[in-house]
Amino acid sequence: MPWTKILLDPEDVDDLRQSGDYRALTYVEALREAQAQLLENDPRVFLIGQGIDDSTGVFGSTQGLAERFGAKRVMDSPIAENGVTGMVLGAAAAGMRPIYIHHRIDFLPMAMDQIVNHAAKWSYMSGGNACAPLVIRSLIGRGWGSAAQHSQSLYGLFMHVPGLRIVVPASPYDAKGLMFAAVEDPNPVLFVEHRWLYNAKGYVPEQPYTVAFGEAVTRVEGQDVTIVAISQMVHEALKAAKELRTQGISVEVIDPRTISPLDDAAIIDSVAKTGRIVIADTACAIGGASAEIACRIAETIPEKLKAPIKRITFPNCPTPAGPSLEQAYYPGVPDIVRAVREVLDAGSG
């Protein structure tokens, strides 16, 4: 399916061809289109969040929606994470389908009680008679010297909580399709967006569609090493795969798309084929998504591993500020290439 391709290079954009109603959109354009179509087609949907109705519209993702749909459907909120989360949780319980747009995941812990003890538990504790169809959009990732309190990737905290869905779309196609799936789902969904993906381009259908939770996609097929990459690291992994291909190394790149639920089968099948695994996560290692993926592989197919599991993650320290320190802190293509070579060397004996 060509529309699953992520456009990395200028020549990719130049080579675009129309395919039915598939068009090249940026990630942020796909998000904005999805929300506009949801607002247009479902009167239960409303958007709320700090500054979503201003001229920039959350880095462009809600731009123009307040003017189009009015203040009762697209509304600004105060800086009160716990209170606003409780409000939209009540609206969801009453039958609405709110999308709470939260600029930074760093401050979601201020709403932890509402998310963990209430939204995630209602369906189970009520025997399925009550639910919380709430979507929380939240941004992660490095900024421009954003430092320790404004650039964390805390989705690993929420993986520990049963009852929460967590999606990490890396392509415009998935951003739109997973947004529709998130709004339709009766469970609370944490919709995690990396700000460095907002200008990424890809093929996106014009009509509404859904991408199923728990279904990974193979971005590149290969034989030598599996790379499981999360969120923005998908793009780094694809660049690394391209570089490695020129050196005669064939890697398979798996994009989980959702980390709760996680597509164990796709990952296990790939690692069983290659025998080697590098996990590239845009977060710290301890207790995070990379640790969970590594554990599931080690528990399921230890006999298939030709080399130890390798993880590419942030260092276990708070995020620094400043370009030079950020450059040292954040992993990228060279780190993935080096890790692939290490697992190949480790398994060569």
N, C-alpha and C positions, 0 to 999 in steps of 0.2 A: 504494500500500500504506500504510494509515494507521499501521501500527506502526513505520514508519521515521521518523515525525514525532518531533521533539524538543520536549518540552513546556517552554516558556519562561515563560509567564505564568500567574497563578492561574486566569484564566478557562479556559485550556486544560485544567487539571486538573479544574475543575468540569464541563467539557463531556465528560469521558471517558465512553465507552460500552463495555461488554463486547463483544468481537468474537471469538467462539469462546473459545479459551483465552488470548487476549492480555489482559494485565493491565498496569496502571501500576506500574512498579518504578523505584526509583532505580538509578543506575549501580552503586553499591556492592552493592545487593541482587542485581542481575543477575550481578555477578561472583561473589558468594557462592553463588548458586544454581547457576551453571555449575560451579564447583569441587565443590560437593556432589554434583551429578549425575555428574560425572566420577569422583569417588571411589566412588560407589555402583555405577556401571556398569562400571568398568574397574579390575581389581585391580592393573594396572601403574602406575596413577597414585598419586603421593604428593606431599604439599606439605611444603616445608621453608623456613625463613627465620627471621630474628631476631624473636622476640616474637610469632610468629603464633599461639601457643597461649595468649596472655594474655587478659585480660578485654576489652581493646579490639580485639584481633584485626586489626591493620593497618588502623586506621581503620574497622573493622567488616567488612572484606572477607573475613576468615576466622573471624569470631566464631562460636563454637559448634561449629566443625568438629572441633576436637581432642576435645571431649567426645563427639561423635557417632561419630567414626571411630577414635579411639584414637591413642596416641602413636607407633605404628609407621607411621601413614599421614599424620599431621599433626604435624610435629616442629619444635621450636625448634632454632636453630643459633647457634653463637658468631659474634662479629664477626670473621669471617675470610673475606673475599670471595673471594680467590683459592683458598683451600683448599676452601671449600664448593662453589664452581663446579666445581673439579676432581672433587670427590666426586660431584656430580649428573651431571656429564659421563660419568663412569665407569658410573654407574647406567643412564644412557640408552644407552650402548654395549652394556650387558649385557641390554637389552630392556625396561627400565622406562620410564615416561613421567613424569619428574619436573617439577614446577612449583616453581622456585626463586623465592621472593618476597623481593624486594629493596626495602627501604623507599625508597631514594633513588638515582636514577641517578648522582648526583654521585660515588658510590664504586664504580661499575662499572669505571672505569679500573683499579682495583686488581686486577681479574680479566681484564684485556685479553688477556693471553697465552693463557689458557684459552679465551676466547671467539673471538679473532681467529685465533690460530695453530693451534688444535685443533678446537673445535666446528665452526667455519665451513669447515674444510678437509677433514675426514675423508671425506665422501662423494666429493668430487672426486678426492682423492689415492688412494682405494681403488677407483676405477672404479665407485662405487655399491655396493660390497660391505659398507661400513660406514657407519653414519649416526649422527647425534646428535640424536634427537628430544627436545630440551630446550626448555622454555619458561622464560624469565626475565621475571617480572613486575617492573616498576620504575616508580617514581613520579617525576613531574616537576612543575614549576610553583611559583608563588609560594606562600608560606605566610603567616606572621604575623611579619614581620621576619626571615625565615629567612636572608637575606643570601647571600653569594657562594658558600658551600660546601654549601648545603642546598636550593637552589631552581633549579638549572640545568636546561636542556633539552638534553642532550647526544646525542640520537639521531642528529644529523647526523654525529657522529664515526663511528657504526656504519654509516651508509649507504654509506660508502666501501669496505666489506668485502664482497666477493662470498661468497655462501654463507649469509648471514644474512637472515632475514625480519624485517621491522620493521613492527609494526602500531600504529596510533594511534587507537583507537576514541573517538568523541566522543559516542555515544549508548548508553543501556543495551542496546538491541537489538543493536548491534554489539559491545559489550563481551562479551555472552554468546556470540553466534555466532562471533566471532573467537577466543574462548578455546577453543571446541570445535575449530575449524579448526587452531589452533596446536598443540593436543595431538595431533591426528591427523597433523600434518605430520611427515615424516621429517627435516626440517631444523631447526636451532636457530632459535628465534623470540624476538625481543625484544618484549615486550608492554608498551607504554608507556602509562601512565595519568596523566592530569593530576588532581591532588588536588582542584582546584576543580570537577571534574565529578562527584564522588561523590554529590552530592545532586540531580543532574539527573534528571528523570523522563522516561520514554518507555514505549511499548508493547513488551512482551516476551512471547513465547510461553512456556508452561509446559514444553513438551516440549523435549528437546535438538534443536539445529539448528546448522548451520554458515553462516558468511558467508565467501564465497570471497575469497582473497587477490587483490589486483590488480584489484578491481572497485570503482570509485568510485560514489558516489550523489549525485544532484542533489537538494539539499535544497530549493532554490527555483528555479523556472524564470524566466528573464528574457531581455531582448533588448539592453540597453544596455551592460552591463559584466559580465564574469565575475569572481567572487571565488572563488579557491581557498583554502580555510581548513583549517588543520591543528589537530586536537585541540581544546583549549578555545576556540581562535579561531573554530571553527565557530559557537559560540553567540554570540560577538561579531558575527560576520558576519550571522547571522540577525536579530539586533536591528538592525544597521545597515540590512539590507535592508528591514525593516519601516519604519524611519524614512524611508529614501529613497523608499519607495513613496508616502508621503504627499506627497512633493515631485515626484511624477511621473517618478521615475527607476526603471527596471526592471533589477534585477541578478539574475544567476544565481549561486547558491551551490553550489559543488562541494566535497564532502567526500571526499578520497581514501581514507580509512579505513586504507589501508596505504601506506607510502612506499617500501617495498622488498618486493615489486614495486610499481611505480607505474602507475596506469591512464593511460597517455599518451593513449589514444584519446579517453576521456571529456573530458579537459582540452583537447586539441587541437580536438575537435569544437565545444566550447563557445566557445573563443576565436575559432575561425574564424567562428562565428555573430555574436558580439558585436563582435569587433575590438579589444576592450580587456580588460586583465587586471590585477587586483590580487591579490597573493598575501599572505595573512595567516598568519604562522607564529609559534608561541610559542617562539621561539629566536632566537639571534643570526643575522645575515644571512650573514656570510662563511663560505663553504664548507658551507652548510647545505641543508636541504630546499628552502627558497625559491629558493636559487641554482640548484639542479638543475632545478627546475620551470621557472624562467625560461629557463634554457639550452635545455631541450628545446623550448620554444615558439619561441624565437628561431631555433633550428636548423631547425625543421620548417616553420613557416608565417610567416616574417618578412613576406611580402607581404600577409598578412591583418591585420597590426597597424595600427590607425588612430592609436595613441598609444604612447609608450614604456611598457614594463612597469613597474609600480609594486609595491614590496614594503613590507609592514608587519611589522617585526621588532623584537627588542630592540636597544638601542644596543650598539655594540661595546665594552662595558666590563663588568667584573664586576657582579653584582647588588648593589645597595645594601641597607642595612637601614633600617627606620623607615618609617612610613606615608607621609610626604610625599615621600620619595625614591622609594619604591616606586610611588607614584602617577605620578611623572614618568617612571619607567623602563618600566613595563609599558603597551603599547598596548592600545587597546580600541575601542569603538564610534565615538567622535569621530574617531579616526585613520583608521578604515576609511571613514567617510563623507567625510572630507576627501580621501582618496586617490581615491575614486570620482569626486568632483567634479573633481579635478585631471586624471585621464585623460580625462574627458569634455571638459574645457576644452582639453586639449592636442590632442584629435582633432577639435575643432569647426571647425578651419580647413580 
